[in-house]
Amino acid sequence: MIEHALDFIVLALEIAGIGAIVIGAVVSLGIYLCGWLGKVPHDECFKALRANLGRSILLGLEFLVAADIIKTVAFELTLENVLLLGGIVLIRTFLSFALQVEIEGKLPWNGKSEAI
């Protein structure tokens, strides 16, 4: 019974992650088009699009990492799967870090913006 509940939780987290990315992309594009059609300068619209899209991807990645962790720890706890999970988490963490730097325009340990 617990296994079925965990299956449902993992599936729900994966759907939430994919949904966050897809919905975020659609909303970001809508905001971009509204601003662009509303005569807001293209650079401002583009920066907002990238920032909003990046945030939705970050949120989606967080849900997907949570699902992978639960799946590995609860169902498939072997050394091979733990190493695979570690690799996935490292790649997604690097991607999240790169997206965060891109969105904020600065390194996390630096208080001021840098041109990157």
C-alpha positions in Angstrom: 0.0 0.0 0.0 2.8 2.4 0.8 4.5 1.5 -2.5 1.3 2.5 -4.4 1.1 5.8 -2.5 4.8 6.6 -3.3 4.1 5.7 -6.9 1.3 8.2 -6.9 3.5 10.9 -5.2 6.3 10.4 -7.6 4.0 10.6 -10.6 2.3 13.7 -9.1 5.8 15.4 -8.6 6.8 14.5 -12.2 3.6 15.9 -13.6 4.0 19.1 -11.5 7.5 19.5 -12.7 6.5 19.2 -16.4 3.4 21.3 -15.8 5.5 24.1 -14.2 7.8 24.2 -17.2 5.0 24.1 -19.8 2.7 26.5 -18.1 5.6 28.8 -17.2 6.7 28.8 -20.9 3.2 29.6 -22.1 2.7 32.4 -19.5 6.1 33.8 -20.2 5.5 33.9 -23.9 2.1 35.6 -23.2 3.7 38.2 -21.0 6.3 38.8 -23.7 3.8 39.2 -26.5 1.5 41.5 -24.4 4.5 43.7 -23.6 5.8 43.7 -27.1 2.4 44.5 -28.6 1.9 47.2 -25.9 4.9 49.0 -27.3 7.2 48.1 -24.5 10.9 48.2 -25.7 11.9 44.8 -27.2 14.9 44.6 -24.8 12.7 44.8 -21.7 10.2 42.3 -23.1 13.0 39.9 -24.0 14.7 40.2 -20.5 11.3 39.6 -18.8 10.7 36.5 -21.1 14.1 35.0 -20.3 13.7 35.7 -16.5 10.2 34.3 -16.3 11.0 31.2 -18.5 14.2 30.6 -16.4 12.2 30.7 -13.2 9.6 28.2 -14.5 12.4 25.8 -15.6 14.0 26.1 -12.2 10.7 25.3 -10.5 10.1 22.4 -12.8 13.6 21.0 -12.1 13.1 21.2 -8.4 9.9 19.0 -8.7 11.7 16.6 -11.0 14.7 16.2 -8.7 12.3 15.6 -5.8 10.6 12.8 -7.8 13.9 11.2 -8.7 15.1 11.2 -5.1 11.9 9.6 -3.8 11.9 7.1 -6.6 15.5 6.0 -6.0 15.4 5.9 -2.2 12.0 4.3 -1.9 12.1 1.8 -4.8 15.5 1.2 -6.3 18.1 1.6 -3.6 21.1 0.0 -5.3 24.6 1.4 -5.6 24.2 1.8 -9.4 20.9 3.7 -9.0 22.3 5.9 -6.2 25.3 6.8 -8.4 22.9 7.5 -11.3 20.8 9.7 -9.1 23.9 11.6 -7.9 24.8 12.3 -11.6 21.3 13.5 -12.4 21.2 15.7 -9.3 24.7 17.1 -10.2 23.6 17.9 -13.8 20.3 19.5 -12.7 22.1 21.4 -9.9 24.6 22.8 -12.4 21.7 23.7 -14.8 19.8 25.4 -11.9 22.9 27.3 -11.0 23.5 28.5 -14.5 19.9 29.5 -15.0 19.9 31.4 -11.7 23.1 33.3 -12.7 21.5 34.0 -16.1 18.2 35.3 -14.5 19.9 37.5 -11.9 22.9 38.6 -13.9 25.3 38.0 -11.0 27.1 35.3 -9.3 25.4 34.1 -6.0 28.4 35.1 -3.9 28.7 38.5 -5.4 26.2 41.2 -4.2 26.4 43.3 -7.3 25.4 42.6 -10.9 28.0 41.5 -13.4 27.9 41.4 -17.1 28.0 37.7 -17.9 
